[in-house]
Amino acid sequence: MFFASSEEALVGDKYSLLLESAKFADRHSFSSIWTPERHFTKFGSLYPNPAVLNAALARETRQIRLQAGSVVLPIHNPIRIAEEWAVVDNLSAGRVGLSFASGWNPNDFAFFPEKYQNRHQEMFSGIEMIRKLWRSESIQVTNGKGSQVEIRIYPTPIQPDLPIWITAASNPQTFIQAGEIGANLLTHLLDQDIDTLAEKITLYRQARAKQGHNPETGVVSIMLHTFVGQDFDAVREQVRVPYCHYLKSNFSLLKGLAQSRGSTIDPSTLSESDLDAFVNFLFEKYATARGLIGTPNTCLELLEKLDNIGVDEVACLLDFGPSKTLILDHLPSLNQLRERYNAEISAPKRSFVPTHPVQSLQSNSVTSARQNQPRSPNHDTLSDIRMRCSDRQNVQDYYQRLHQHGLQLGKAFQGIEQLWLGKAEALAQVKLDGTEINAQDSIQMNVALWETCHHVLLATLLKEGLLSNTSVLYLPMGLKTVQVYETISHEVWSYAYLSTVTDTLIEGDVRLFDQTGKLLVNISGLQLQPVEHQNYQTQDQDQYADWFYELQWQPQPLLKSSSSPIREPGSWLIFADLTGIGQALAQRLEAQGDICRLVYAAEEDAVAQEGQILLNPTEPEAMQALIEQMETLPPCRGVVHLWSLETTPPEATTLSSLDKDGTRSLTSTLHLIQALQRTNRSQLPQIWLVTQGAQRIGSEAVPPAIAQAPLWGVGRSLAMEIPQMWGGLIDLDHDVSPVNAANALFEQLWYPDQESQIALRCEQRYVPRLVPSPKQSIPKQPLSLQSDGTYLITGGLGHLGLNTARWLVENGARHIVLMGRGEASSTAQQAIRQLEALGVHVLVVKADVCNQADVVEVLEKINAYSPPLRGIFHAAGVAGFHRFSDMTPDLIQSILAAKVIGTWNLHQITLGLKLDFFVCISSITSLWGAEGLAYYAAANQFLDLIAHYRHHLHLPALTVNVGALAGGGMHYRHQGVTALREIVTQIGLKYYEPQLFLKTLESSLVRGVAQPIIVDIDWAIFKQLYEARERRTLLKEIEVKSPQPLVQPLGKLGQVLQQLKETSSSDRDEFLITYLQENVALVLKLKPSQLPSSEQNLTEIGMDSLTAMEFKNSIHQELGIDIPIVQFIGGTTIAALAAEINKQLIWVEKEGKIERRQDNQVNQTREQKSDWIEGEL
């Protein structure tokens, strides 16, 4: 392989090394020669056009394959690539192969700068076009006049299919995508070790199998720096200087690599001493461990390791710095290594063996065959098979047997109608729901078909006695090849033949026939893995059990001191109700010497009485003027908001009343908060938000006040976003007299304790606690839904909605209505097609759940064209990240619409229907609030109470508070999606897949609870963060076994030196270790549970050159300390770095100053930012 030659490196004939090496490799039966593509740099400057270069090599060689690695596809027109390489294929008599890369150096995209952003997608779409053209197919293009024309390329290539590799290294997803499209792989060991590469190769082969490509035919090629001689020490010293010089020359390209990974690190900023130390370190550490630098004897060990992990060929990189003469003189030693290794190989490995000076590696056997197997009946007719398979089985008994083995199968996946057994073979009559599958379509989209194939293969184990052990669960693993010959109809014959049985693998072939015996599909090497399912199931259920929580209101008496506290006179602002509670409260406060101002909500044409203040809830200017007037009074002790007490009773609630109540309650609160934020007070007054009957404490005889519920979401978020303004939430009893209510309120205001969320019932005080639910397990039997009923999903075209549809179908539903405001995306359309392939009737309606007329119309369509509506899954919602200071009344309405107005529409319009369930998706934000999500939390709090309200009416309802859903939803729509998701995981929340969430939901539906809380969370992290401030007691009952250190985002640590100054000398080492652990976790994107120990080697947890530079820079910016780069990647630990930082700092205890040894003072460049703990919960 050639990669780096520059004009300066090779004097005279610039291409003589390439040509002479190619001729040597051709004469000595090396498999192929690789040439790269390089642009606009001296490094690799001889290779701007691999097609032209390989055209020349085609005429200089006879048998060696000519491989280009890598062709940066997005900077070319794919049509031109196909044309040029078709010429080379003809010149070489069919010896070319290409490895495509997406590119990473921004400068290379000078040809097509617009393709840089989406270069990965450009590469894969380009590959598809090249493949079509190579096969002499036509494609449609736009000509110079703007017309659509069909074109194909000439000359026709010699090879019917172009051998394609994908260049992949750090990103496992690229390995998977290469497998999915059936390409080969070109990789390296520059920034990954052998164990990591082994995992990625496994992913690659699994992806090939999953998409129907033979996993054993994919070729994995790996590039290694190579220089082989007869004396180990001499070889190392001969290449040391050129190797290090090569690394330095390549170093400038790392800036482009860093940019392609989203990093701003510039390696060129390293000092000369840092750079020299760095490259020498790399040579010592990696030259022999990750390269063929040594003798034929010493290099064998690395080749054996690569063979063991599934590498097929080694591309030996020659031109990394040694002189042309030195390289050519040592080629015989390289050939000796090749011959010696091949002598130990019993058979060739895969189709395309190695590259230019390359080693051919032998694969290990991955399965063992059953002894004395009869020949696989690949050519038997259906009649022959029916003659042999004569032992008829009871199908229901068979499915019951599978159930005992842990397979939970819905009706859609029980396709076998009749079953017969032979010797190690089985034949079944199968009925498939849904549309026919054409030969040109991918049958992998039909999940039910694949499940049935697996079940028929499993049936072959019945006579083998292997299905008697019910503790074994058989899981699909993959396949080797699949061929589809004809359209697959609804009713087919499925035949399975068992070929391999081991302790770890079941393998066989499956064929599908039509009713006449015509072969439709041939599946070779279908694989199942036996696992112990009882332990697996127990672990699963234990894991799910830990996700269930509930909100429990516990009695908590208010402990008052025997003597009243001595206070200076103050003032109170009371947004009073008309029932008299506010007035009575003012009398109690004034009796203590304080001044009270009562403010009433201004109704239309209202006239203020003497001493009254009227204020329009919709006018922020009036609120601001009121707050400014309070400046003339003694310091304001608090603001009490009672306006929510005048909202509409539940039984009289309408759409218009919800709008009016929201203005009185939520909009007025927003204007109050914003007005207080604009004041210049050094100490803000505390806001107390009061409701009546808005929380469900137990089995109250009256319905909950649903219109007041959203205020609790606002209050909990206020506590997180502006804690200095937070007083508390108090929910009064529904039938208490105004005087008694005022007296109870007074005690909570005058004698505040650590509780900030309080419910008063029958003269007792209750406080909320989040507690684990009684241990739940996933139902052993799947949820059984009615096949003759219709199930409506709002937000149905979203990520959760589509997963819910699949879940409903798996549990028996056959009629699904997906309701959404927009058009179905391509992803949604594909999911719908999959459902329809299972025989499901899917109705997609474009409608707004907030619009009552739209909801009525949807119900009318269901009545007209579908069976009766049996269930509603309400997943629609809007989340906007807006702090209180940025919020507006219009934004409030848009956020509340789907969850408040939409839910009420669904409730009202379906009151006369008999529903099996009415499920609403809420969020955990309604429980503890969230900065920037106050009104999203408010909307979800309404959903929480609507479930209790419907239960009071004896109607089915379940609102589930969901944690962090993976793969889509609010977190994935946020502009800073990556940063947001990292923060979510850093605070302890764990993302779970919608499928797992829906599994856990089943037990709640069966139990009939109103409000389950399902969240996967690391309480050791989250609880510390949540309770970082006082008066947060919600999680008091949550037990944490081993608290973890808090992790804060890089760049938000604030003035670290100031914190060091305030830390005692005995605690500084511990402080620095924690600080460094947090930085490492953020640079390496570790989960909080993966924080390195103080003695852990940083390279062992994934620190490479780029992340080391990022870590080094963060320390320099925060502390002004410059640590050599080699120290970070040379095997150092957190403890060693902390000691080094201590050495470079001078501690002046008496003056309380911290100085660097190099300077007299340290510039602290970062301003203290708002507390991250508050910001991200």
N, C-alpha and C positions, 0 to 999 in steps of 0.2 A: 504494500500500500504506500502511496505517496500523498503527502499532506502539506509540507511546509517549505519546500525548496524556494529560495529567492534568487534573483539575478546575482546578488553579491556572493551567495553561498557556493555557486558553481561557476567557475571561470571557464572561458572557452565555449564549447558547445553546451548551451544551457540544458538541452534535453538528453544529453548523452547518458547520464545516470539512469534516467527512465528507460531509454531504449535498450541499453546494455542489460539492465536488470530484467526487463521483459523478455529478452532473448534467452537469458540464463534460465528464467523460470519456465519458459516454453520448452526448452530442451530437457529440463529435469522434471517435467510432469507436475509442476505446481498447478493448482486448479485455475487461478484467476489473478488478475492484476487490477488494483483499485486506483482510480485517480479522482481527485477532489474537484471542487469548484470554489474559487477564491476571487474576490474582487477588491480593487482599490487599496490593497496593502502590500508591502514588500513581503510580508509573511505569506508564503504560498503564492507568490506573484506569477509563477509559471503556469497557473491553472485557471485562467478565466473562462476557458471553453473546453470542457471535457469531451464534447462530441467531436470537435476537430482533432483533438489529441488522440482519441481512440480510433479515429479513421486512419491516422498514421500508424498506430500500433497494429491495426488490422492487417496492414501490408507487411509488417515486420515480423509477425508471428504466425504460427500454424494452428495451434490447438488450444492455447490458453484462453480462458474466458476473459472478456473485457468488461469490467464493472466500473460504473461511475458512482462514487460515494463521497459526498452526497450532492445530488442535483437539487438546488434550492428552487423548488417548483414554483412558489408564488412570485418569483421575480422573472418568470418566463411566460410566454404564451404556450399553453399545453399543446396546441396544434403544432407549433414549431418544434417542440421537443419530440413529438411523435415522428415528424418528418425527418428531422436530422438523424435520429437514432435508427430509423428504418434504413437510411442510407448506410450507416455503420454496420447494421445487422447484415445487409447484403454484402458489404465489403469484407466482412469477417466470416461469412458463411454461417451466420446464426449463432454468434458467440457473445452477444451483449446482454447486460443486465444493469438495472438502474436502482440505486437507493435514493429515495426522495426524502427531503427534509423541508420543514416549514421555514427554516431560517431563524436567526436570532440577532444578527448584526444589523442594526438599523441602517447603516450606510449602504449595505447591499441592495436595499430597496429603492435606490435612486432610480431604477428602471420602472418600478411600479410602486411609488410611495403610498398609494391609496390601499394597497393590499397588506401593509404591515400589520394593521390592527387586527385583521381577521385571517392572519396567515395560516393558521392551522386548518380552518375550514377551506381556504383556498387550495391548500395542498390536497386534501382528500377529494374535493370536487374535481381538481385537475387530474388526479390519478384515474378517476372514473372515465373522464373524457379520453385520456391517453389509451386506456385499455380498449375502449370501443374502437378508436381509430386504428389501433394495432391489429385488431381482429378484422380489419377491412370493412367495419361498419361505417355508416354515414352519420354525420351529426348535422344539426341545423345551426347556421350562423347568419349574421347580418352582413351583407356585402356593402360595397362602397356607395351604393345608391339607397341603402336603407332597406333593401328587400331581404326576405328570408330565403336562404338557399341551402340545399343539401350538399355537403362536401365529404370526401374521403381522401386519405393520404396515399401518395405513391413515392417511391417504389413499394410494392407489397413486401413486408418484412419476411424473412426466412422463417423465423420462429412463429408459430401460430399464436402464442401468448408471450408477452414480454415478462421475463422474470423481474419481479419488483421486490425491493426491500424498503422498509421504513427505518429511518435513522431515529433512534430513541436513546435516552440516557436517564435523566433525572425524574421525568414524569411517568409514573406507572400507567396513567391513562393512555399515553401514546403506545405503550406496549399492548394494551388491551385493544386499542383501535386497529393496530397492525394485525392482530389476530383476527379481529372481526371481519376485515376485508380480505383475509387470506394471503396477506403479504408475508415476506420474510423479514428478518430483523437485522439491523446493523447497530451495534452499540459499542461501548468502551468502558474502561474502569477508571476514568480520570476523576470522577466525583462520586463514585459508589464502590462499595466493597463487594466481594464475591457473594456473601450471604444476601445482601440486598438485591444483587443482580439475580440470584437464584429465585427469589420471591417474584420478581418481575417476569422472569421467563415462565414461571408457573402460571401467572396471570395471562400471559400471552398464549400459552398452549390451551388453557381453559377457554379463552375467548375464541380461539379457532374452533374448538370442539362445539362450543355453544352455538356458533353460527353455521355449523355444518361442514366446516373444513377439517380435513384430516389433521389432527394435532401433531402427528409424527412426521409430516412432510414439510412443515415450516422450518426453514433454515435460520439458525441464529449465528450470525457472524460477529466477531468481536475484534476491535482494533487494539493492538498492543505495540508499544515502542519496542523495537527489536534490534539487537546487535549481539550476535552469537560468535564466540571465538573459542580457542582451546584453553586459555588461561583465565580463570575467573577474575583474579585481581587485576590483571592487565586489561581485561575487557572493561571493568568498571572505571579504571583511570583513563582509558582511551576515550570514553564517552562522557565523563563527568563534566568537563568544560563545555563541550558542544551541547550537552543536554541542558545544562543550566542556562546557557545563552539562548537556546531554543525556547525555554520556559519564559525568559525575559521578553523575547520577541513576541511570544504569544500573549504576554500579559496585557498588552494594550487592548487586545480583543476582549478581555474579561469585562471591560466596561460595557460593551455591547451586550454580553451575556447577562450581566447584572441588570441592565435595563430591560431585557426581554423577560426577566423574572420579576419585574416590578420594583427593583431596588435602585437606589440612587447612588450606590457605592461607586467610587472612582478609584480603581486600583493604582492608577498612575500617580496618585497623591502620596503613595508610600515613599519614604525616604530611601536613598540609595543603600544605606546600611540595612534597612528593613528588607528591601528587595533582595539583596545578596543573601542575607540570612534565610529568607523565605525560600528561594529557589534551591539553595543547598539542602535545606531541610526536606524539601519535596524529593530531591534526588535520593538522599539517604533513606527516606522512608518508603518510597514507592518504585524506585527504579527496578528492583528485582521482584518486589512483592506484587507489582501490577504491570510488569513488562517482561519480555523475553530478553533480558540483558544478563548474559552469563555464558555458560558452556552447554553443550548438548545434554550433559548430565544434570546440571543444576536447573535447567529450564523444564525438565520433565514434570516436576512436582506441580508447577502452576498449570501445565496443560492437563494433567490428571484432574485437578480441582475443577477446571472449566468443563472437562468432559462430564464430570459427575453432576454438574448442575444443568446439563442439557445444551451446552454450547457445541455447535457443529463445525465451525471453522474459525481460525485465527487469522486476521488480516495483519500482517507484520509491517508496521510502519517503519520505513527505513530512513527517510530523509529528514530526521530531526536534528541534524547538526554535524555528524561526522563527515569527513571529506569523501568525495566520490571514490577515490582510490581505496580508502579504508573500507567503505561499504562493499564495493565490488570484491575486494580481497577476502572478505568474510562471508560471502554468499555460500561457498562450499560448506562452511560449518553449519550454516542454517539448513542447507540441504541434508546434512548429516543428521540434524535434529529431526527433520521431517521423516527421513528414512527409518531412523531408529524408532520413532513413535508409531509409524505405520506398521512396522514389523510386529508390534504388540497388539494390533487390532485385528479381530477375527473377520470383520466384514465392513464394507463401507457403511456410512451412517445415513445420510439423506441425499436428496437429489443433487443439490449444488454444494459440492465440497469446497474447501477453502479457497483463499484468495492468493494474490501474488505471493511470494514467499509466505505460504500459509500451511497450517497443520490440519489434517483431517482427523476429527475426533470421533470416537466410537460411543454409541449410546448404550445405556444399561437397560436390561429388560425391566419393564414396569408391571407385567402381569405374568402369572404362571398358568398354564393350561390344565384343564382337568385330564386325568389319565384315562386312556382308552376311550376317547371320545369318538363317536361315529362321525363320518364325514358330513360337513355342513351341507344340507340339502338345498343348495342355492338354485338348482335348476329343476327342482320338483314342481309339478303343477299343483294347483289347488286340489284337484281330485286325488292326487297321490297323498297329499298332506291329510285330507279328510279320512282317507283309508287308515292312516297310522294313528291319528288322534281320535280315538273312539270312546275314551273314558269321559262321559259327560259329568259336569260338576254343577252344583247348585250355585248360581251366581250370587244370590243374596248371602249365602253362607260364606262365599269367598270374600265379598266386600266386608262382611262382619270380621273375617279373619284379618283383613288389612287394617280394619279399625283397631283391632287388638294390638296390632303392631305399631300403632301410633299415627296412622294416616287418617287425618280428619278430612273427609271428602264430602263436599256439597253435592247436590243432585246433578249439577252441570258436569261433574267430573266422574260420573258413574256411567260410562258409555257402553260397557259390556252387557249384551243381552243374553247370549248363550256362550258356554265355555266347554271345550273338550281338551283332554290332556293326552299326550303320547309320552315317549321316553325322551326326557329332557327337551320337550317341545310342547307348545300349546297353540290352540286355534280358537278364535273367538269371533262371534258375530257382533259387530259394533254398530251402534246408531249414534251419529253425530248431529247435534243441533246446529242450526245456522246455515250459512250459505256454502256453496261448493267452493273448493279450493283449486284454483287453476294450476297447471303444471308450472307455469312461469312465476307463480307467486311463491313467497316464502311460507312454507308450512309452519315455520317456527313461530309465527304469529298466533297459531291456533293452539292455545294452552290445553284445551280439552283433548285434542288429538294426541298431543305428546303424553299427557297423563295416561291415556288409554294404552298407548304403546308400552309405557313402563309397567302398567298393571298386567298386561298380557305376558310380558317377559317375566314378571314376578310369579305368574301362575306356573311357570315351568319348574319352580322350586317345590311345588306341592308334592310331587312324587319323589323328589329328592329328600323329603323330610326336613327341609330347611326352613319351613314356615311354622314349625312346632314351637320354636323359642320366641314367645311373644315379647321378650324384652328387646328384640332387635328391630330397628327401624331401617328401612331401605330408602336411601336418598339418591335422586338422580345426580350423576356426576358429569356426564358428557357423552360424546359419540365420536366416531371416526369419520364416517362419510354418510351422506344422505343423497339419494337421487329420486327425483319426482318425474314420472314418465307421463302420467295422464291426470285429468281432472279427478279430484277426490270427491265422491258423491256423499250423500247423507248416510248411506248404509254400505259398509265395507266388511270384508273378512280381514282379520288381523292375525298373522302367524308369527310366532316367536320361537327361536331356537337358542338354547343355552349352550354357550361355547366355553366359558371360563367361570370357575368358581374358586375363590380363595377366601381367606379370612377377611380380606380388605376390599375385595372387588367381585362384583357379579357382572358378567359381560355376555352379550348375545346379539343376534341379528333379528330384525323385525321387518316383515314385509306386509304390505297392504294390497289386497286384491278387490276387484269389483265383483258384482254378483255373477258375472260370466267367467270369472277366473283370470281376467286380464290383470297383469301386474301394474300397480299404480305407483307404489313407493317402495324403495329398498333402503333400509337403514342398517348400516354396518357398524358394529362395535358400540352398541348402546350400553352404557355403563351405569351401574348402581353401586352405592357404597353402603355396607351394613354398619350401623352404629347402635350403641346401647341407648334405646330411646327413653327408658324409665328415668335414668339419671338426668338425661337431657331435658325431659319434660318437667321433672321436679325442679331443676335449675331454672327453667323457663318460668314456671309458675312462681317460684320464689322471687325471681326478678320482677315479674309483673306485680306481685303482692307488694313489693316495696314502692310501687308507683302510686298506690291508692292512699288518698288522704281525705279528711273532711274537716269542715269548720265547726268547732265545738264552742258553745258559749258556756263559760264556767262562772259560778258565783264568786265574787271577789268584793268583800266589804271595803268601804272606804275608811281608812284609818286616819282619823283626825287627831291633831295634837290637842291636849287639854286646854291650852290657852291659845287665843287668836293671835296670829302673827302680827307684829307691829309693822305697819306700812305707812309710807307717805301717801297723802291723798292722791288719787288718780282719777282717770276718766274711763268711761265705757261707751262704746258705740253699739247700739242694739237695733238690728233690723227686725222690727217687732211684727208680731202676728195680730190679727183682729180678735182672737179669742181671749186675750188678756194675759197670756203667759209672759210676754215681754215686759208689759207694764208692771206685773207683780215682781218680776226679777229686778227691774230697775229700783223698785221700792226697797228690796232687800239690800242691794248694793249701795244705794244712797244712805241707808241706815248705818253703813260702815264709814260714811264720810266721803264717798266717791261721788263723782258727777256722771250722770248718764244722759245720753242723747238717744231718743227713740226715733227711728226712721221707718216710715210706712211705705209700702208699695203704692204708687199713685195709680188709681184706676181712672178710666175715662171720666172727664168732667168732675174729678174729685177736688174738693176744696179743703185746704188744711185748716184744722181747728187750732185754737190758741195753744201754743207750745208743741204742736206737731210739726214734723218734717216729712214732707212727701217727696218721693223720688221715683222717677220713671226707670224701671230696670233696664230699658233699652238704651239709656243715654249715658255713655261713659263720661261725658263732660260734666254732667251733674254729679256723678259719683266722685270725680276728681275734685270738684269744688267743695263737696262735703268733707272729704279727707283733709283738704287744706284748711277748712274752718276748724277742724279738730286741733290744729296746731296751736290755737289760742288757749286751749284748755290744759290742765295738768296732764302729765304723761299718760298716754292711753294704755291701760292695762290689757285690754282685749276687745275684740269685736265678736259679737254673738249674732249669728245669722239664723233667724227663725222664719223666714219667708216661706220655706218649704212646707211649713205646717198648714199652709192654705192651699195646697195642691188638691186636685180633684180626687175624691174617694175612688177606690178601685172599681166599684160597681157602676160608677158613672163615667168611667174613662172613655174618651173617644180620641180620634186622631187630632182633632182641633184642640182638645184639652191637653193632650200630651205636648203639643207645640207651645201652648200658653204656659203650661207648668214648667217646661224647660226654660223658657225665658225668665220667669219669675225666680226659679231656683238656680239654674246653671249660668245663665248669662249675667245675672246680677252678681254672682260669686266671682265670675271672671273679671268684671269691671272693678270689683272691690280689690281683688288681688293686684290687678294692674295699677290701680290708683295708689295703693300702698307701696308698690315697687318704685313708683316715681318720686316718692317723698325722700327727703334728705335725713330722715331719722337715723340716728346711730343704732337705735334698738327698735325693731319693728314690733307692733302689737301682735298678739297671738289671735288667730282666727278660730272660733268655735262654730262648727256647723251642726245644726240641730235638726233632727227629723223625728217623726212619730210613727212607729209601726213599720219602719222600712227594713228591719232586720227580723229574720225568723229565728227566734231563740229556742223555741220548743214546739209544742203543739198548740199554738194560739188558736183561739176560737174564731178570730176574725181574719180576713185575708190580708196579706201584706200590702203596704202602701207602695205599689210599684212605681208610681210617678215620682216618689221621693228617692227611690233607690239609687239613681245615677249619682246623686250628690256624694255618696260614700266612695265611689270611684275617684271623684275629684279630690275629696279630702285626703284619701290615702296617697294620691299622687303628689298633693301639695306637701305632705310630710316628707316625701323623698326629694322633691325639687327645691323647695324653699323651707327647709326645716326650721329656720329661725322665725318663720311666720306661723308655724304650726302650733295650734292649741289642742284641738281634738274633735272627735265626732261623738255625738251623744244622741241616742235613739230613745225617745220617751215612750212610755206605755200609752196604748191607744185610748184608754178611758179615764185617764187621770185628770183631776180638776186643775184649772189654771194655777191656783195658788200652790197646790201640792207639787205640780210640775216645776213651778218657779223655785220653790224651796229646794227641790232635788237638784235643779240646775245650779243654784247658788252654791251648794256644797261642793259640786264638782269643780266649779270655777274658783272658788275661794280656797279650797284645800286640794290643789292638784297633786297627783302622785305620778308614778311611772306609767300609768295606763292612759292611753290617748284615744282608745276606741271603747265606748261604753254603751251598754243598753240597760235601761231602767225598767224593771218589771215587778209589779206588786211590792213596791218598796224595797226591792233587792237590786243590787248592781251586778251586772254580768259583763265579762270581758271575753273577747274572742281568742281562741287558741287553735292553731293548726295541729292536728293530731293524725297519726297513721290510722287508717281504717282497719277494722278487723280483717285479718288475713283473708285475701280473696284468691281464688284460683280461676283460671280460664275454664269455662264450661267444657266438660268432656265431650258433649255432643254439640255440634255446630248449631248456631242460632237457626231456627227454622222459620222462614218467611213464606208468605203465601204466593204461590206461582200465579194465582188468578187475581192478584192485587197489584196496584200501581204504587210506586214509591217516588216521591218528589224530592229532588235535591236542589236547593238554592245555592248559588255559587257553584253550580254543577259543572261548569267548564274550567274550574280552577283545579289546582293540584290535589287538595283534599277532597273536593267534590268528585273528581274522577276516580280517586282511590276508593271513596265511599261507594260509588256505583259498582266497582269491581267486587267489593266486599259484600254488598247486598246480593249480587248475582251468585257469588259463591255460597251464599246461605239460602238460595232458593228463589230469589226474585227473578221475574221474567219480563217485567214491564217497568221501565225506568224513565222518568222525566227529568231532564237536565235543564235547569232554568238559569239564565245568566243575562247580563246586560249587553255583552259584546258578542262578536262572532267567535265561533270555535277555532282555536289555533290549530296548527298542523299536528301538534302533540295531542290535542283533544280529539281531533278527527281520527287519528290513529287508534286512540283508546276506544272510541265509539265503535270503530270497525271491529276491534277485537271482541267487544261485547256482542255485537251483532253476529259475529262468527260463532258465538256460543248459543245462538238462537234467541237472543234477548231482543225485545222490541224497545228501541231507544227513541224517545221523542225529545228533540232539542227545541226549546222555545226561547226566543229573545224577549225578555220581559224584565221589568224592574220590580223587585219585591216591595219597594217603597211606594209604588204606585198601586193603589187599591184596585183600580180598573184593570191593570195588567194581571194582578193576582186572580181576580174574578175570571178573566178571560182564560187563564191557564187552567183553572178548575173546570171551566166549561169544556175546554178541549179534552181534558181527561175524561169527563163524563161522556163525551161524544165518541171518542176513539179508543178508549182504554178501559180496562176493568176498574172497579171502584178504588179510590185513593185509600191506602192503608197506612201509610207512614210518611212523615216529613223529616227531612234532615236539613236543618237550616245552617248552612256554612257560609253565607254571604257576609261580607263585612269590609269596612274600609278603615285603614289605620294610617294616620298621618303623624309624623314626628314634629310636634310643635310645642315649644315651651309656652308657659303662661304668657310671657311677654309678647309672643308672636301670634297668639291665638286670636281669632275673631268670631263673632256670632255666626257668620256664614260657615266657617270651618266647623264649628260645633255641630251645626245642622247636618253637614255632609258626613261627619263621622258618626253621628247618632242614627242617621237615616236607616241604614240596612238593619241594624241590630235592635233599634227601638221601634221605629215606624214599621219596618218590614216584619218584625216579629208580631207586632200587634195585628197587622193585616192578616197574617197566617192564622193567628189565634182566632180572630173574629170570624173570618170567612169559613173556617172549618169547624165551627162550634157544633154544627148539626151532624158531623160525620163521625163514624165509628173508626177511630184510628188505633193501630197497634202501638205506635210510638210517635212522639213529637220531640225530636232531639235538636237542641241548640248548642252551637259551639261557642263557648266563652273562652276566656283567657285567664291565666293566673295573675295577670296584671290587676284584675279587679280585686284580688285578695290583699296584695301588698303595695299596689300602686307602682308607678314608673315615671321617671322624668321624661317629659316630652310626650307622654301618652295619657295625660289626665282624662281627656274626654273619650279616648278609646277605652280606658278603664271604666269610665262612667257608662258607656254603652254596654259593656260586658256585665256590669253590675245589674243592669236592667234584665239581661238574660238570666242571671242567677236567680233573681226574684220571680221572674215569670214562671219558672218551673215550680216554685213553691205555690205561686198563685193558682196555677192550673191544678196542682195536687189538691188545693183547698176546694176546687170545684169538682173534684173527683174525675179529672181528665188526665190522660197519660201525658207525661212530660219528663224530660231529663235535660238538664243543662250541665255540660261537662267543662270544667276549667282545664284547659289544655296547656301543657308546657311548650317546649321548643320542638316544632315539627320539622323534620328534615325534608329537603328536596323541593320546597316551594312555600308559598304563603308570604306573610308579612315580612319576615326576615329576608326573603329573597327578592322582594320588590323594592326594598330600601336602596337608595342611591349608593350608599357605602356598604353594600351587602357583605363583602368579605370582612371588612373591619367590624361590622356589627356582629356577624356570626362569631368572630374571634372573641369579641367582648362577652357575648352571651356564654360561650364556653368557659371563659376565664372567671366568670362569677359563679360557676358551679352548675349551671344548667346544661343538661345533656340532650342533644338532639336525638329524637327517635323517629323511626320511619312511620308513615301513616298506617301501614299495614299492622304494625305492632300496636299502635294506639287503638285501632279499630278492634283488634282482638281483645284488648283490655276492656273496651266499651261493652262487650257482650255481657260480661257478668253484671255490670250496672243495669243494663236493660232487663236482665232476668230478675234482679233483686228489686227493681222498681224504685230505686232511690231518686231523689230530686236533683241533687247537686254533688256528684262525685268530682274529686280533684285528682287528675292523673298527670303526674309529673315525674320525670327521671332527673334527679338532682343530687349533687354532692353537697350535703348539708355542712360538711366540715368547712367548706369554702363559703357557701352562700350565707350561712347563719352568722359567721363573723362579720361579713360585709353588711348584712342587714342590721345587725345589732351594734354597728360601729357608733351610732348615736344613741342617746338615751331615749326612753319612752317608746321603745319598739319591743313589744312583748309578745307579738303574734306567734313567734317561733319558740316560746319558752318551753313547750312540752316536747320539742324535737331534741332527741338525744344525739350527741355527736361524740364518737369514740375518740378520734384523734384529729384535732383541728390542724388544718394545713396553713402554711404561710399565705398571706394575701398576695395576689399578683396584680400589679398595676400596669396599664399600657405604657409602652415606651413613649417618652415625650410628655407624659403627664405626671412624672414623679415630682416636679417642682424643684424647689431649692434644696438639693440634697446636701450641699455643704452646710446650709443653715441647720438642717436636721442633725448633721454630724456635730455641729458646734453645741447643740443642745443635748447631745447624748453624753452620758458619763464615760470617762475613760475606760472603765471596766466593761462597758457594753458596746464599745465601738467595733470590736471585731465581729460580734454577732450582728450588728447593724449592717456592716459592709457585706457580710456573707449573705444576708437576706436580700440586700440591694442587688448584688451580683446574680443571685439565683433568679430574681424577678426579671432582670435584663436578659439573661440567657433564655428563660422560658419564652419571652416575647420575640427575641430574635429567631429562635428555632421553632416558634409556633407550637410550643409544648402545651399540653393540657395541664391544669393546676395539679393534677395527681401525678404528673410526670416531672415535677421539679427535681433537678439534679441535687444530689447530696453534696456537701461541702468537699468531700474527698473523691468525687466521681470525675473520671477523665472526660474532658469536654468533647474530645474526638469520638468517644464511644457513644455519645448521644446525638451525633450527627453534625457537629460543627465542621464546616469546610472553609475554604479560603474566603469565599464571599461573606458568609455569616460571621466569620472571625473578624473581618474588616468592619462589618456593621457593629459588632460588639465593641471592638476597639474604639471606634468613633464615638459611640454613645458614652463610654466612660470618659473619653477625652472632653466631650462637650459638657458633661455633667460635673466632672471633678477637675478638669484641667490637667489630668494625668496622662502621659504618653507612654504606653507599654509596648514593647516590640511585638510585631505581629507574630513572630515565630513562637513567642511564649503562649499564644492562644491556641495554636495548632500543634504544639510540640508535646502534648500530653499533660498539660497543666490542669489544675483543679481550682474550684472556687476558693478554697482555703488559701492556696498559694497566691492567687491573684489578690485576695484581701490583704495578705501579708505584704505583697509588693506595693500596693496602694498605700498602706500604712507607712512604708519606708519612705515614700516620696512626699508624704505630708508632714509638716511640722505642726505639733499641737501646742498652742500657747494657752495654757489653762487659765492663768490669772486674767488675761485680757479677753479670754473667750474667743480667740481668733483661730482660724485655720489658714495656713499658708502652704503653698507648694515649695519644695526645696529650690526649684529653679527660679521662682518669681517671688516678689514681695507681696503680691496679693493676687487673688483669684477673681476673675470676672464671672459673675453669675448672670448668664444671659437669658435664662428662662424666667418668665413671670410666673408667680404662683397662680395656678389655675384652679377652677372650682373643683371641689372634692370629687374624684372619680367614682368613689363608692356611691355617692349620692347620684351622680350623673347617669350611671349605667344600670342601676336596679330598676 
